[in-house]
C-alpha cells in the first residue's frame, strides 16, 4: 500500500523559512515525478512545484518561484520543499503527490501539513 506523509509545517512569521518533507513508502520512489500542492481556505488547489525522477528537472509556479526549492532523495524515499521568505498568502495546507510516467494525473497523495504565516 502506497503511503505519503508530509511533515514540517507550522506557524511562522512573514519572512521566515520552513522545510517540508514528504516520506514515501510502498512505491519505487524513482518511478514517480513528485510534486507539492497547496490549498488555502476558499481557494482552488494550486500546484506549486514538481521534480522529475532523478531530480535534474524542476518546475515552479510563479507564485513561489525564487522563494521555494523542491528537492528529492530517492535513497531515502523523501521529497522536500524548502520555503523561504514566507508570506501570509502562503498560508495553506501543503500536500505532496506522486505521478507515474504512465499517468496524466497524480496517483498518490499525502494527508497534508498545515503552514500558517502570520503578518
Protein Blocks (a to p, Z undefined) as FASTA:
>chain_A
ZZdddehiacddehiacddddddehiafklpccddddddehiacddfbdcdfkopaccdd
fklgokaccdddfknopacdddehiafklgccdddddddfkbcbdfbdcebjaddddZZ
